[in-house]
């Protein structure tokens, strides 16, 4: 087939789907090549290793997440930061609902799944995932600091620590929903309660 201009994109797209459905270790290079009709040699033209491919998959998911947050009005901006924090929860829930529709069940967070599977096995992938989590945490910290400036955080709540807590809670709620075979609809409901517990009453309305 040759090194067609869209072969790399097809490999990344297929890998993103298969890694979510079955996990990184369960999906081999040969399967990806068959699924995309891309010759094995072309795979290695674009990616020196499977680890390089998973980094591209991580980047794909990250860009989709940033786009979803911006579309939901949950990125930066100082206007009603508390409401924007709730928009983050809605965006996370919508992403999981999209996955649920595509795969027929909750499949988890792509970053969390890969971190659990690879963080102790591949240092370069761990660093790549860490950079995405750091970016997500930084985006949350911006909103949390704005909420503090607007006087909507409860007394004693550290906005930077709150951002880290939120990120950890997002990952934990998604993981527990997946293990407990809950529905995606339950995820944002739990996240809204977590956010509200750190805000002054009525601040997120």
C-alpha angles and dihedrals in degrees: 000000000000129000098312117189094247098045094096092050092049091051093050093045093049092045091051090054097043096043089053093047099044111004134257100277094050094058118074132198092247092055091050091050092050092046092052100033088237117143116242090242090056090052090058091045089063099031127032090204143355087263090062089051093052090052088056089049090051090051091050092053092044093054090048090051094049090048091050092050092050092047089052092052089246099123126092120312125115100234110115097336092187090061090048090055089056088049088059089055091050091049092051090049092049091051091052091046089053090052091047091054093047098045102028093240142040109288099180134235112321091220094047093046093051092044091054092047103039113017092094096039107045119036096193092053090046090054091048092052091045090057091053093049089047091052092048091048091049091052090051091047090056090056093043092052090049089050089052091049089051091051096242100120118091115257112277096021110135106216094211092049089044089057091053091046091051093051091049091048092050090055094043096048091049092048094049091046090053095047092044092047092236123157126261090245090070093059101071091041090060093043092052090055091051092050093046091051088065097043132077112262111282094007095118097046 
